Amino acid sequence: MDRARLVAHASKWFSQDNQRDLHSRSPSRLRITKDSANLVVMNDTIKTILSRRSVSRLSDPAPSSNELDIILKAASSAPDHGSLRPFRFVVFQGEQKTRFAKVLVEALQNRASSKGSTPTEGQLRKENAKFERAPVIIAVAAKIDPYSKILEIEQLLSAAAAVENLLLAAKSLNYGSMWRTGEATYDSYVKKAIGLEENDHIVAWVYLGTDSSMQNEPRDPSVADLVTYWTENT
Ligand SMILES: Cc1cc2nc3c(=O)[nH]c(=O)nc-3n(C[C@H](O)[C@H](O)[C@H](O)COP(=O)(O)O)c2cc1C
């Protein structure tokens, strides 16, 4: 629908009922509200997207196994050129987080020793504690099919889209999250430990849990400096 028709449509509904719930007409429960300057079309999906923020410290409760299942389904619904399903999700929770922290520490030691050095006590402690920052961590990887006609970068982008779906699905179920990377992300020893091959890529360590601080306010992003509407004179 073009903008003029959208505004006309919104005006019609707004005048009939200020907070009309169109659930029966639309799966996204379209709600139309009005501020002083503009007509604004806002639904639950848009609200979830606009209010998602990263949360660096997450606590219990973690998503339940049913919730995790739906979050992963949402992640795997990302756009995927060629239907390769190039994303993989490795879930760490409970004791397994502590065990995997040892892999991260070993990987750090290997990286340092390949440069002829050793990590400091502080670096080792930090690496060992990383997975304590959330009750659930999900490594999201791009499983690359090198023989596909779909370019590797597109397989990678699809996995990145899966990450964003995952963050938004978690947010919509009232869980906090954070997309993290760091040196271990690109470390062959770490990739192998989670069942990946050399040409696969870890694209994110998604930290998931409950945001008890609620410190990060939703942004009100301005897009004016990011967007141009192309004309022949651009
Ligand atoms: C590919 C990628 C990797 C990231 N890696 C890290 C990271 O290792 N550590 C970190 O603090 N933030 C990292 N971030 C940024 C945060 O996830 C977050 O998006 C950023 O701080 C902006 O905050 P917001 O998510 O609340 O908008 C990464 C983001 C992306 C897209």
The ligand as a Gaussian input file, in Angstrom:
#p B3LYP/6-31G(d) Opt

LIG

0 1
 C       28.440000      -8.946000      14.256000
 C       28.352000      -8.291000      15.614000
 C       29.266000      -8.609000      16.593000
 C       29.230000      -8.001000      17.841000
 N       30.140000      -8.353000      18.812000
 C       30.117000      -7.732000      20.012000
 C       31.030000      -8.093000      21.034000
 O       31.849000      -8.995000      20.890000
 N       30.984000      -7.415000      22.204000
 C       30.090000      -6.400000      22.409000
 O       30.097000      -5.802000      23.483000
 N       29.191000      -6.053000      21.464000
 C       29.167000      -6.705000      20.276000
 N       28.261000      -6.364000      19.313000
 C       27.375000      -5.209000      19.523000
 C       26.227000      -5.472000      20.442000
 O       25.641000      -6.749000      20.182000
 C       25.133000      -4.391000      20.293000
 O       24.421000      -4.568000      19.104000
 C       25.649000      -2.974000      20.335000
 O       26.287000      -2.755000      21.544000
 C       24.508000      -1.942000      20.141000
 O       23.575000      -2.039000      21.168000
 P       22.056000      -2.450000      20.929000
 O       22.036000      -3.887000      20.481000
 O       21.420000      -2.228000      22.270000
 O       21.500000      -1.575000      19.871000
 C       28.241000      -7.017000      18.094000
 C       27.291000      -6.723000      17.112000
 C       27.323000      -7.365000      15.891000
 C       26.283000      -7.040000      14.852000

